Amino acid sequence: MQNGGKLAGGNPARGRVENDFYATHEDSTKALLEVWKIEYPALEPACGEGHISKLLDPYKTKSFDLIDRGFGNVGFDFLTYNHLAEYNTVITNPPFNLFQEFVEKALNVTNKHVIFFGKLQALEGQKRATFLEKTPLKYIYVFKKRQQPLRNGISTDEETGKKMSSTMAFAWFIWEKGYTGEPIVRWL
């Protein structure tokens, strides 16, 4: 089990970050925004410290999170809150262990698009793959260069002070309401 964590780019001795807080690096969001125009109003339901939200139109983006990290509206559980479908875009980096649940909820909340930053590994697994096949997943923007989510919102290793690195592959997943074709893979 420990060797598997090392192969995946993690340090099993440290374990997972509390509340799965692996923020999206600014460069990862900027790469998406170079090829995709966000349709507002937008919702960022797991905003953390605002790593994604701060790059979006602040007057047309609502930012929420369950945990108080000093940004957005806090105490908001996206999965249990009853929303109206008033957003054209739901964009976030959801907790990986809740990826499917966040997709289901976001598709019920949006009028147009759901955009998630996540591990390419999200495409694997019998249950998740079967679920994704039935969704309007239109684009998968795979990064050519490894991206490094920010452990606890920071880019350096808390123990060594060195810049973090990763062996995991990441992508932006984009769903479009009403889309019925196969997903289109593109590279960033």
Secondary structure, DSSP 8 states (H G I E B T S, - for coil): -HHHHHHTT--TTT---GGG-EE--HHHHHHHHHH----SSEEETT-TTTTTGGGS-TTSEEEEESS-SSSSEES--TTTS---S-EEEEEE---GGGHHHHHHHHHHHEEEEEEEEEEGGGG-SHHHHHHHHTS-EEEEEE-SS----EETTBSB-TTT-SB------EEEEEEETT--S--EEEE-
